[in-house]
Amino acid sequence: MPWYDNFFSGLVQEAWKAAQTDEQTELEADFLNDVLALQPGQRVLDVFCGYGRHAIELARLGYSVTGVDISTESILQLQKTAQREKLSIEALAGDFLTVPLASGFQGAYCMGNSFSFFPHDQMAVFLEKIAGSLTPGGYFVADTAMIAESVLPDFQERSWMQIGDITFLMENEYDARASCVTAHLTYLRNGQTEHRTSRHYIYTVAELHRLFQKTGLIVTEQFGNLDGSDFQLGDERLLLIARKSE
């Protein structure tokens, strides 16, 4: 069973939702709308869609969106929103690596820092599935903050933050052999405490270029922000834009 199978529920979900602003979602949806180069009515795949903050915005623009997420709680919420607004969204609950998925998507994206869930062998399978879902020439956007050039120069063993009325504590361990950050997380609110453990696998930008290329996804751009600036050492975020080979 993968670590993320039962991770996304309860205070974790509430803290994640509270941390995302409408402005951030709109900026990211505008970015996706630009770089995916889609036409209204075309099909786009949202990998690890969560409760659908990007899927909803893109569906409002006229795209047909399929979202996949392992959190049944999130998928049910997305289905209700899609039904209420009469949006063209198909929301599928399940592990992306194993859930049956159609092909013929003109674009795909993985936003929200879920891209780093997989060790090398599973990452190859993950990218192969995405590439197999795309039509030739279709674009894929990968968003991650867990990149070697971002994490390792200023690795933090402990941190905390306040998200609304939820206190979020994090203790990190780095395994150099596996290139993996294991985070022990504690969420606190009004006497309620929840503990979780997550694992994020760390890749260099060059490693991702090679993995993408092996699966038929050619990286065309690497941004350090939504403004299109080129990724530099120490940037907190990497946005990779790749095109499926013809």
Backbone as numpy.savetxt, mean C-alpha at the origin, in Angstrom:
# Nx Ny Nz CAx CAy CAz Cx Cy Cz
0.34 -18.84 8.47 -0.51 -17.65 8.47 0.38 -16.41 8.47
0.19 -15.49 7.53 1.01 -14.27 7.51 0.69 -13.38 8.70
1.69 -12.56 9.11 1.51 -11.72 10.29 0.35 -10.75 10.12
0.07 -10.35 8.87 -0.96 -9.33 8.64 -2.37 -9.92 8.54
-2.49 -11.24 8.76 -3.80 -11.90 8.62 -4.84 -11.33 9.58
-4.45 -11.10 10.82 -5.41 -10.59 11.81 -4.91 -9.30 12.46
-4.08 -8.56 11.74 -3.48 -7.34 12.28 -4.45 -6.16 12.24
-5.20 -6.05 11.15 -5.96 -4.82 10.87 -7.38 -4.88 11.41
-7.48 -4.60 12.70 -8.80 -4.55 13.35 -8.67 -3.71 14.62
-9.80 -3.34 15.17 -9.82 -2.64 16.45 -9.13 -1.29 16.42
-8.33 -1.01 17.46 -7.67 0.29 17.58 -6.68 0.55 16.45
-6.11 -0.52 15.88 -5.20 -0.35 14.75 -5.91 0.34 13.59
-7.08 -0.17 13.26 -7.85 0.42 12.17 -8.28 1.84 12.50
-8.71 2.05 13.72 -9.17 3.39 14.10 -8.03 4.40 14.04
-6.84 3.99 14.51 -5.69 4.90 14.49 -5.26 5.20 13.06
-5.27 4.19 12.19 -4.87 4.40 10.80 -5.82 5.38 10.11
-7.11 5.18 10.30 -8.09 6.07 9.68 -7.96 7.49 10.20
-7.74 7.63 11.51 -7.62 8.96 12.10 -6.38 9.69 11.61
-5.35 8.93 11.21 -4.10 9.54 10.77 -4.14 10.04 9.33
-5.17 9.62 8.56 -5.27 10.02 7.16 -6.22 11.21 7.03
-5.76 12.27 6.40 -6.61 13.44 6.21 -7.27 13.42 4.83
-8.38 14.13 4.72 -9.05 14.24 3.42 -8.12 14.90 2.40
-7.35 15.89 2.85 -6.44 16.58 1.93 -5.37 15.62 1.39
-4.83 14.78 2.28 -3.82 13.81 1.85 -4.41 12.83 0.84
-5.61 12.36 1.13 -6.26 11.41 0.21 -6.50 12.04 -1.15
-6.96 13.28 -1.17 -7.21 13.96 -2.44 -5.92 14.16 -3.23
-4.85 14.53 -2.55 -3.56 14.72 -3.23 -3.06 13.40 -3.81
-3.19 12.32 -3.06 -2.73 11.02 -3.54 -3.59 10.51 -4.69
-4.90 10.74 -4.61 -5.78 10.34 -5.70 -5.48 11.14 -6.97
-5.20 12.43 -6.82 -4.82 13.25 -7.98 -3.51 12.74 -8.60
-2.57 12.37 -7.74 -1.30 11.82 -8.21 -1.54 10.55 -9.01
-2.34 9.64 -8.47 -2.65 8.38 -9.17 -3.35 8.65 -10.49
-4.28 9.58 -10.48 -5.01 9.93 -11.70 -4.05 10.41 -12.78
-3.02 11.13 -12.38 -2.05 11.65 -13.35 -1.13 10.55 -13.88
-0.51 9.79 -12.98 0.55 8.88 -13.41 0.02 7.58 -14.01
-1.19 7.17 -13.65 -1.73 5.94 -14.24 -2.19 6.13 -15.67
-2.43 7.38 -16.07 -2.78 7.73 -17.45 -3.96 6.91 -17.96
-5.04 6.90 -17.18 -6.24 6.14 -17.51 -7.31 7.02 -18.15
-8.23 6.35 -18.82 -9.42 7.00 -19.35 -10.63 6.56 -18.53
-11.62 7.46 -18.34 -12.82 7.08 -17.59 -13.42 5.78 -18.14
-13.82 4.91 -17.22 -14.38 3.62 -17.60 -13.36 2.50 -17.59
-12.07 2.83 -17.62 -11.06 1.79 -17.60 -10.93 1.19 -16.20
-10.33 -0.01 -16.16 -10.28 -0.78 -14.91 -8.95 -0.56 -14.20
-9.03 -0.36 -12.88 -7.84 -0.14 -12.07 -7.91 -1.01 -10.82
-6.75 -1.54 -10.42 -6.66 -2.47 -9.29 -6.03 -1.77 -8.10
-6.72 -1.79 -6.96 -6.23 -1.23 -5.71 -5.77 -2.38 -4.82
-4.44 -2.52 -4.65 -3.85 -3.61 -3.89 -3.73 -3.19 -2.43
-4.29 -4.00 -1.51 -4.39 -3.62 -0.09 -5.18 -2.32 0.02
-6.41 -2.36 -0.38 -7.23 -1.14 -0.51 -7.69 -0.57 0.81
-7.61 -1.36 1.91 -8.13 -0.88 3.18 -9.61 -0.55 3.05
-10.03 0.54 3.66 -11.44 0.92 3.59 -11.75 1.72 2.33
-10.75 1.85 1.44 -11.02 2.35 0.09 -10.91 3.83 -0.13
-10.05 4.51 0.65 -10.00 5.97 0.50 -9.53 6.38 -0.90
-8.63 5.61 -1.52 -8.22 5.93 -2.89 -9.22 5.38 -3.91
-9.69 4.17 -3.66 -10.64 3.53 -4.58 -11.89 4.39 -4.75
-12.38 4.96 -3.66 -13.59 5.79 -3.72 -13.35 7.03 -4.56
-12.22 7.70 -4.33 -11.92 8.91 -5.09 -11.78 8.62 -6.58
-11.11 7.53 -6.93 -10.92 7.20 -8.34 -12.23 6.76 -8.99
-13.05 6.04 -8.24 -14.35 5.64 -8.78 -15.24 6.86 -9.02
-15.11 7.87 -8.16 -15.87 9.11 -8.37 -15.43 9.82 -9.66
-14.20 9.57 -10.09 -13.69 10.16 -11.33 -14.12 9.35 -12.56
-14.80 8.24 -12.32 -15.34 7.48 -13.45 -14.61 6.20 -13.79
-13.63 5.79 -12.96 -12.93 4.54 -13.21 -13.66 3.37 -12.57
-13.42 2.19 -13.10 -13.95 0.96 -12.52 -12.87 0.33 -11.66
-13.07 0.31 -10.35 -12.02 -0.06 -9.41 -12.31 -1.41 -8.77
-11.29 -2.26 -8.71 -11.34 -3.49 -7.92 -10.36 -3.34 -6.77
-10.84 -3.48 -5.54 -10.00 -3.37 -4.36 -9.90 -4.71 -3.65
-8.68 -5.05 -3.20 -8.46 -6.30 -2.47 -7.81 -5.97 -1.13
-8.34 -6.56 -0.05 -7.75 -6.35 1.27 -8.08 -7.54 2.15
-7.17 -7.84 3.07 -7.37 -8.99 3.95 -8.32 -8.68 5.10
-8.59 -7.40 5.34 -9.47 -7.00 6.44 -10.93 -7.04 6.00
-11.67 -8.01 6.50 -13.09 -8.09 6.19 -13.84 -6.86 6.67
-13.40 -6.32 7.81 -14.00 -5.10 8.36 -13.89 -3.95 7.36
-12.72 -3.79 6.77 -12.51 -2.71 5.81 -13.31 -2.94 4.53
-13.31 -4.17 4.05 -14.01 -4.48 2.80 -15.50 -4.25 2.95
-16.07 -4.63 4.08 -17.50 -4.40 4.30 -17.82 -2.91 4.29
-16.95 -2.11 4.88 -17.16 -0.67 4.88 -17.09 -0.11 3.46
-16.12 -0.59 2.68 -15.98 -0.13 1.30 -17.19 -0.53 0.46
-17.67 -1.74 0.66 -18.85 -2.20 -0.09 -20.07 -1.33 0.23
-20.23 -0.96 1.49 -21.36 -0.11 1.87 -21.24 1.28 1.23
-20.03 1.82 1.23 -19.83 3.14 0.61 -20.12 3.09 -0.88
-19.61 2.05 -1.55 -19.82 1.91 -2.99 -21.30 1.78 -3.32
-22.01 1.01 -2.51 -23.44 0.83 -2.74 -24.21 2.12 -2.50
-23.83 2.84 -1.44 -24.54 4.08 -1.10 -24.34 5.14 -2.18
-23.11 5.24 -2.71 -22.81 6.26 -3.71 -22.96 5.76 -5.15
-23.34 4.46 -5.29 -23.51 3.86 -6.61 -22.22 3.99 -7.44
-21.12 3.59 -6.83 -19.81 3.66 -7.47 -19.44 2.31 -8.07
-18.66 2.35 -9.13 -18.20 1.12 -9.79 -16.98 0.59 -9.05
-17.23 -0.09 -7.93 -16.17 -0.66 -7.11 -16.51 -2.10 -6.77
-15.58 -3.00 -7.07 -15.66 -4.39 -6.63 -14.67 -4.55 -5.48
-15.17 -4.92 -4.28 -14.32 -5.03 -3.09 -14.22 -6.50 -2.70
-12.97 -7.02 -2.70 -12.73 -8.44 -2.45 -11.95 -8.62 -1.15
-12.45 -9.50 -0.27 -11.77 -9.79 0.98 -10.89 -11.02 0.81
-9.61 -10.91 1.19 -8.72 -12.04 1.12 -7.27 -11.61 1.01
-6.38 -12.57 1.16 -4.95 -12.33 1.01 -4.65 -12.14 -0.47
-4.02 -11.04 -0.82 -3.78 -10.73 -2.23 -3.00 -11.84 -2.93
-2.11 -12.52 -2.21 -1.29 -13.56 -2.83 -2.11 -14.76 -3.27
-3.27 -14.98 -2.65 -4.04 -16.19 -2.95 -5.45 -15.92 -3.48
-5.96 -14.71 -3.35 -7.33 -14.44 -3.79 -7.42 -14.52 -5.32
-8.43 -15.20 -5.87 -8.61 -15.25 -7.33 -8.81 -13.84 -7.89
-8.11 -13.54 -8.98 -8.13 -12.19 -9.50 -8.15 -12.22 -11.02
-9.04 -11.44 -11.60 -9.13 -11.36 -13.05 -7.95 -10.56 -13.60
-7.73 -10.67 -14.91 -6.70 -9.88 -15.58 -7.39 -8.75 -16.36
-6.61 -8.01 -17.12 -7.18 -6.98 -17.98 -7.31 -5.61 -17.35
-6.56 -5.36 -16.26 -6.57 -4.03 -15.65 -5.64 -3.10 -16.43
-6.09 -1.87 -16.62 -5.25 -0.89 -17.31 -4.29 -0.16 -16.36
-4.50 -0.31 -15.05 -3.63 0.30 -14.07 -3.77 -0.38 -12.73
-2.76 -0.22 -11.86 -2.79 -0.80 -10.52 -1.93 0.05 -9.60
-2.23 -0.03 -8.31 -1.43 0.71 -7.34 -1.48 0.03 -5.98
-0.43 0.27 -5.19 -0.35 -0.21 -3.80 0.11 0.96 -2.96
-0.82 1.64 -2.31 -0.54 2.83 -1.51 -0.65 2.50 -0.02
-0.15 3.43 0.81 -0.36 3.28 2.26 0.67 2.44 2.97
1.80 2.14 2.33 2.93 1.47 2.99 2.70 -0.01 3.25
1.82 -0.65 2.49 1.65 -2.11 2.60 2.60 -2.86 1.67
3.32 -2.14 0.84 4.16 -2.75 -0.18 5.32 -3.55 0.41
5.66 -3.30 1.67 6.85 -3.91 2.27 6.54 -5.16 3.11
5.40 -5.78 2.89 4.98 -6.91 3.72 5.72 -8.21 3.43
6.42 -8.31 2.30 6.87 -9.61 1.80 8.38 -9.77 1.75
8.90 -10.95 2.19 10.31 -11.26 1.94 10.53 -11.52 0.45
11.79 -11.70 0.06 12.17 -11.69 -1.36 11.37 -12.68 -2.20
11.23 -13.93 -1.76 10.54 -14.92 -2.59 9.06 -14.57 -2.77
8.42 -14.09 -1.71 7.02 -13.72 -1.82 6.85 -12.40 -2.57
7.83 -11.51 -2.46 7.75 -10.26 -3.22 7.74 -10.54 -4.72
8.54 -11.51 -5.14 8.56 -11.88 -6.55 7.19 -12.40 -7.00
6.56 -13.23 -6.16 5.22 -13.75 -6.48 4.21 -12.61 -6.51
4.32 -11.71 -5.55 3.44 -10.55 -5.45 3.51 -9.70 -6.73
4.72 -9.38 -7.17 4.88 -8.56 -8.37 4.45 -9.30 -9.63
4.69 -10.60 -9.67 4.25 -11.39 -10.81 2.72 -11.37 -10.93
2.04 -11.42 -9.79 0.58 -11.39 -9.82 0.08 -10.03 -10.31
0.71 -8.97 -9.86 0.33 -7.64 -10.32 0.58 -7.50 -11.81
1.77 -7.92 -12.26 2.10 -7.83 -13.69 1.12 -8.65 -14.52
0.73 -9.83 -14.01 -0.21 -10.68 -14.73 -1.60 -10.10 -14.82
-1.93 -9.20 -13.90 -3.27 -8.60 -13.91 -3.37 -7.43 -14.89
-2.21 -6.87 -15.30 -2.19 -5.66 -16.12 -2.19 -5.98 -17.62
-2.80 -5.11 -18.37 -2.68 -5.17 -19.82 -1.31 -4.62 -20.22
-0.74 -5.03 -21.36 0.54 -4.47 -21.81 0.47 -2.94 -21.88
1.49 -2.29 -21.33 1.52 -0.83 -21.30 0.85 -0.22 -20.08
0.19 -1.05 -19.26 -0.47 -0.54 -18.06 0.55 -0.17 -16.99
0.19 0.81 -16.17 1.11 1.32 -15.15 0.77 0.77 -13.76
1.82 0.59 -12.95 1.68 0.19 -11.55 2.43 1.20 -10.69
1.80 1.65 -9.59 2.40 2.59 -8.64 2.60 1.89 -7.31
3.84 1.89 -6.82 4.16 1.32 -5.51 4.60 2.44 -4.57
4.00 2.50 -3.39 4.26 3.54 -2.40 4.82 2.88 -1.15
6.00 3.29 -0.69 6.55 2.71 0.52 7.45 3.69 1.25
7.39 3.63 2.59 8.33 4.37 3.42 9.39 3.43 3.99
9.22 2.12 3.75 10.12 1.12 4.31 11.16 0.72 3.26
11.95 1.69 2.85 12.99 1.47 1.86 14.33 1.70 2.55
15.36 0.95 2.17 16.64 1.02 2.89 17.18 2.44 2.97
17.09 3.16 1.87 17.62 4.52 1.84 16.83 5.49 2.72
15.63 5.08 3.15 14.81 5.90 4.04 14.93 5.48 5.51
14.92 4.17 5.75 14.84 3.65 7.12 16.19 3.62 7.81
17.21 3.10 7.14 18.46 2.79 7.82 19.31 4.00 8.21
19.34 5.09 7.44 20.17 6.23 7.86 19.77 6.81 9.22
18.53 6.67 9.62 18.06 7.24 10.89 17.13 6.24 11.58
17.64 5.01 11.77 16.81 3.95 12.34 16.44 4.28 13.78
15.16 4.20 14.09 14.66 4.51 15.43 14.17 3.24 16.11
14.76 2.94 17.26 14.35 1.75 17.99 13.03 1.95 18.73
12.77 3.18 19.15 11.53 3.46 19.89 10.94 4.78 19.42
9.62 4.82 19.35 8.93 6.07 19.03 7.50 5.97 19.53
6.86 7.13 19.60 5.46 7.15 19.99 4.80 8.35 19.34
3.49 8.29 19.21 2.74 9.42 18.70 1.32 9.39 19.26
0.69 10.54 19.22 -0.69 10.67 19.64 -1.55 10.87 18.41
-2.53 9.98 18.19 -3.43 10.08 17.05 -4.84 10.23 17.60
-5.34 11.46 17.61 -6.63 11.68 18.25 -6.54 11.33 19.72
-7.42 10.43 20.18 -7.38 10.01 21.58 -6.66 8.68 21.75
-5.95 8.23 20.73 -5.20 6.97 20.78 -3.70 7.26 20.89
-3.05 6.66 21.88 -1.59 6.73 22.00 -1.00 5.49 21.35
0.00 5.71 20.50 0.59 4.64 19.68 2.08 4.55 20.00
2.51 3.41 20.55 3.91 3.19 20.93 4.51 2.13 20.01
5.79 2.33 19.63 6.45 1.41 18.71 7.86 1.10 19.19
8.21 -0.20 19.24 9.56 -0.65 19.52 10.03 -1.49 18.34
11.14 -1.08 17.71 11.60 -1.70 16.48 12.87 -2.51 16.68
12.94 -3.65 15.99 14.15 -4.47 15.93 14.50 -4.69 14.46
15.79 -4.55 14.14 16.22 -4.76 12.75 17.06 -6.03 12.64
16.62 -6.97 11.80 17.34 -8.21 11.53 18.07 -8.03 10.21
19.39 -7.84 10.26 20.17 -7.57 9.05 20.19 -8.78 8.11
20.16 -10.00 8.65 20.20 -11.20 7.80 18.95 -11.29 6.92
17.81 -10.91 7.49 16.55 -10.98 6.74 16.16 -9.65 6.14
16.93 -8.59 6.44 16.56 -7.23 6.04 15.11 -6.95 6.43
14.83 -7.16 7.70 13.45 -7.07 8.20 13.38 -6.25 9.47
12.39 -5.35 9.52 12.09 -4.60 10.74 10.88 -5.24 11.40
11.07 -5.74 12.61 9.96 -6.25 13.41 9.57 -5.17 14.41
8.31 -4.78 14.36 7.81 -3.70 15.23 6.82 -4.28 16.23
7.07 -4.00 17.50 6.16 -4.36 18.58 5.35 -3.11 18.92
4.06 -3.19 18.69 3.19 -2.01 18.73 2.20 -2.11 19.88
1.98 -0.98 20.53 0.99 -0.90 21.59 0.08 0.29 21.33
-1.23 0.04 21.41 -2.24 1.08 21.20 -3.01 1.25 22.51
-3.13 2.50 22.98 -3.78 2.79 24.25 -4.88 3.83 24.07
-6.03 3.57 24.68 -7.11 4.57 24.71 -8.05 4.30 25.87
-8.12 5.26 26.78 -9.08 5.22 27.89 -9.09 3.88 28.61
-7.89 3.38 28.96 -7.79 2.12 29.68 -7.81 0.89 28.80
-8.08 1.06 27.52 -8.07 -0.07 26.57 -6.68 -0.19 25.96
-6.14 -1.40 25.94 -4.80 -1.65 25.41 -4.85 -2.78 24.40
-4.22 -2.57 23.25 -4.09 -3.62 22.24 -2.64 -3.70 21.79
-2.16 -4.94 21.60 -0.79 -5.18 21.16 -0.79 -5.85 19.78
0.17 -5.46 18.98 0.34 -6.08 17.66 1.83 -6.21 17.36
2.14 -7.10 16.42 3.50 -7.22 15.90 3.43 -7.18 14.38
4.26 -6.35 13.78 4.31 -6.26 12.32 5.72 -6.56 11.84
5.83 -6.94 10.57 7.13 -7.18 9.94 7.15 -6.50 8.57
8.16 -5.69 8.36 8.34 -5.02 7.08 9.73 -5.36 6.55
9.76 -5.79 5.30 11.02 -6.20 4.68 11.61 -5.03 3.90
12.91 -4.82 4.10 13.59 -3.63 3.60 14.36 -3.96 2.33
14.08 -3.21 1.28 14.78 -3.35 0.00 15.46 -2.04 -0.34
16.58 -2.14 -1.09 17.14 -0.93 -1.68 16.34 -0.59 -2.93
16.49 0.62 -3.40 15.82 1.02 -4.63 16.31 0.16 -5.80
17.60 -0.11 -5.84 18.16 -0.92 -6.92 17.58 -2.34 -6.91
17.40 -2.93 -5.72 16.81 -4.26 -5.63 15.40 -4.26 -6.21
14.63 -3.24 -5.89 13.27 -3.18 -6.42 13.27 -3.03 -7.93
14.18 -2.23 -8.47 14.29 -2.12 -9.93 14.50 -3.50 -10.55
15.40 -4.30 -9.97 15.69 -5.62 -10.52 14.50 -6.56 -10.39
13.83 -6.54 -9.22 12.66 -7.38 -9.03 11.54 -7.01 -10.00
11.31 -5.73 -10.15 10.28 -5.28 -11.09 10.60 -5.76 -12.50
11.84 -5.58 -12.93 12.22 -5.92 -14.29 12.05 -7.41 -14.56
12.36 -8.25 -13.56 12.22 -9.70 -13.74 10.78 -10.12 -13.96
9.84 -9.32 -13.48 8.42 -9.66 -13.62 7.75 -8.90 -14.77
8.56 -8.21 -15.58 8.00 -7.51 -16.73 7.47 -6.14 -16.43
7.87 -5.57 -15.29 7.47 -4.22 -14.92 8.71 -3.33 -14.98
8.71 -2.37 -15.87 9.87 -1.52 -16.08 9.66 -0.20 -15.36
10.53 0.11 -14.40 10.41 1.35 -13.64 10.71 2.54 -14.55
9.77 3.46 -14.60 9.94 4.66 -15.44 10.25 5.91 -14.63
9.81 5.94 -13.35 10.04 7.10 -12.49 10.21 6.62 -11.05
10.98 7.38 -10.27 11.07 7.13 -8.83 11.04 8.47 -8.12
9.92 8.73 -7.46 9.69 10.02 -6.82 9.88 9.91 -5.31
10.27 11.02 -4.71 10.38 11.10 -3.27 9.21 11.80 -2.63
8.27 12.27 -3.48 7.11 12.97 -2.96 6.06 13.05 -4.06
4.86 13.48 -3.68 3.78 13.59 -4.64 4.00 14.72 -5.64
4.95 15.62 -5.33 5.20 16.74 -6.24 6.08 16.35 -7.42
6.49 15.08 -7.47 7.29 14.62 -8.60 8.78 14.83 -8.46
9.25 15.20 -7.27 10.68 15.36 -7.06 11.36 13.99 -7.06
12.58 13.93 -7.59 13.30 12.66 -7.69 13.67 12.16 -6.30
13.59 10.84 -6.10 13.90 10.25 -4.80 15.38 10.43 -4.48
15.67 10.85 -3.23 17.03 11.05 -2.77 17.25 10.31 -1.45
18.50 10.00 -1.16 18.85 9.36 0.10 18.28 10.16 1.27
17.57 9.46 2.17 16.99 10.11 3.34 15.57 10.55 3.17
15.04 10.54 1.94 13.63 10.87 1.75 12.77 9.87 2.52
11.67 10.36 3.06 10.82 9.52 3.91 9.89 8.62 3.11
9.84 8.81 1.79 8.86 8.07 0.99 9.41 7.81 -0.40
9.09 6.64 -0.94 9.43 6.30 -2.31 8.15 5.96 -3.07
7.98 6.59 -4.22 6.88 6.28 -5.12 7.49 5.79 -6.43
7.36 4.49 -6.68 7.89 3.89 -7.91 6.78 3.79 -8.94
7.04 4.25 -10.15 6.09 4.14 -11.25 6.68 3.14 -12.25
5.95 2.10 -12.56 6.44 1.07 -13.48 5.40 0.81 -14.56
5.88 0.41 -15.72 5.03 0.13 -16.88 5.22 -1.31 -17.30
4.12 -2.03 -17.50 4.22 -3.41 -17.96 4.71 -3.42 -19.40
5.69 -4.28 -19.65 6.28 -4.35 -20.99 5.24 -4.79 -22.01
5.40 -4.31 -23.23 4.44 -4.61 -24.31 4.55 -6.06 -24.74
